[in-house]
Amino acid sequence: MKVEYPVVINGKTIVVSDELENDTEIFKFIYHMDELFGDTVCERNGQSSDKVKLNVRVDSDENFYYEMVCYDRSSPECNYAKRTFGVTKKGFSLFPKNKDQEGNWKPWRKYNPETKTEE
């Protein structure tokens, strides 16, 4: 059975689809897509923006960094905020990193140059 999951990013609808055989595979597919793309609106300190794009960065050691980045200059709280994703060791699936270094729930974080931390 073909299962489709629409994702809206940067005002564009992208349909992710897969051929799945049973209810448990369908459930896992929808869960995973919702975990990755269910939060495509940046929300920080009472401001929000849907001007979000996907970004993949590579450092000099060839490590890949997957993130959603807000680029809304009219929203100072959201502009340059990002939502980061880790990669599982098995299967190379992405998962959202929704907590900061202290364990607080912060799906959208922004680098603070004064404290040199992501908040």
Secondary structure, 3 states (H helix, E strand, C coil): CEEEEEEEECCEEEEEEEECCCHHHHHHHHHHHHHHHCCCCEEECCEEECCEEEEEEECCCCCEEEEEEECCCCCCCCCCCEEEEEECCCCCCEEEECECCCCCECCCECEECCCCEEC
